[in-house]
Amino acid sequence: MARFRDPGSAPMNCAQTVVLFVSQCLGIDLQAITVARYMGGGSVGMGETCGAVEGAVTSLGLRDYFAPDEHPAMAPDDKQALQQLIRDFREEFGSATCRGLTGCDISSAEGYAPLQAR
C-alpha cells in the first residue's frame, strides 16, 4: 500500500504495471504503457474492471500488434483463456472490479482517502 501513498515521480496504475512487465518480457518499447494510462482505478477511476485484469487483456493485444504474423486474429483459445482468467480472478479475490477489491469508490478524492490511509 505504500505505493498508493507515495507513488514517486513516475506513478503507474495497475494496468500500466502489468503492461510494463509484459512489454519487458516481449522486448517491446516500454512506452507501450501509455496505452494503459486511463485503465487505472477500474477505467479512469470509476471502480469498474480491475486495472490488473485490463492490463493483462491489453498486453495480449500488444503481443498481437507487435507480432502480427504469429497472431493474425484473436484465436478462440485466447478468448476462452482470457474469459477463464477473469473468472478465476473473480473466484480467488472475490471480485474483478476495482471497487469490489478495494472497498472504495476512488472516483473522488474522498473515496480514495481510505486507500491512502492504509
N, C-alpha and C positions, 0 to 999 in steps of 0.2 A: 504493500500500500504506500510505501514511501515515494514511489514513482508518481503516484497521484498527487501527493502533497508538494513535491518539488521535482517537476519534470525536466529541470535544467534548461539549457539554452536551445535545445532542439527536441521539443516534445513530439512524441509519436503516439497515435492512438492504437488501440488493439489491432485493428485491421492492418495498419501500416507495419506494425511489428511482425505480423505473420508474413506479409508480402516482402518485407525486408529479408527475413530468413530464407524464404523460397527464392528470392532474387539472388541471394548469395549462393544457394545450392545450385541454381541453374546457370550461374555465371553471367547474368544479365545486368544491365545498368541499374545500379542501386536507386537511381532516381525514379524507378518504377513505383516506389512507394507513394508517389504523388497520386496515382490512380485511386488510392485508398483514403485520401485526405478527408473526405466527407462521410466516411463509413463509421467513424468512431462514435461511441455512445449510442450504438444501435441506430445508425443512419442520422447524421447531423444532430446527435444528442437527443433523439426522440425516444430512445429506450426500446427500439424495435430489435431486429435480429442482431445478436451479439456480433461485435466487430471482429472477433477472432474467427467466427464462422464465416462472416462475409469476406475476410481476408483469405481464408482457405479457398473459397469459391473463386474469388478474383485471381488468386495465384494460378489456378488451373487455366483460367483464361489467358493469363500471361504466358504460361507454358505453351499453350496452343498458338498464341500470336508469334512468339519468338521461334517456334519450331513447327511452322505450318505443314511442312511435308510429312512430319511424323504424326500430326494431329489435325487433319484437314477439317473435321467437323466433330461435334460432340458425339462421342460413341455412347450407345445405350449403357454400356458398362460404367462409363464415367458418370452419367446421370444417376444411375442407381446407386453407385458408390457415394456420391455426394448426398443423395437423399438419406442413405443409411448413416452417413457421418452425422447429419443433423439429428436424426432420430436417436442415435447413440449418445450424442452430446446432451440432448434434452433429458434422456433417461439418467445419465450419470450425474448431471448437475442440477436437475430439476426444472430447467428452463433453457430455452435457446434465445431468450431475449435479454438485452442489457438490463432492462428494468427488473425482470424476474431474477436475474443473477445478483444484482447489486441491492435490490430492495429500495432503490432510489429513483426518483424522477429527475434525471440530470439535464432536463431541457431548460432549467433555470439555475441561477447561482444558488438559490435557496435549497433546491433539490439536490444539488451537487455537494453542498456543505457537509452532510453526514459522511460522505466518502473521504473528504479531506481530513476529517477528524479521526478516522480510523488509524 
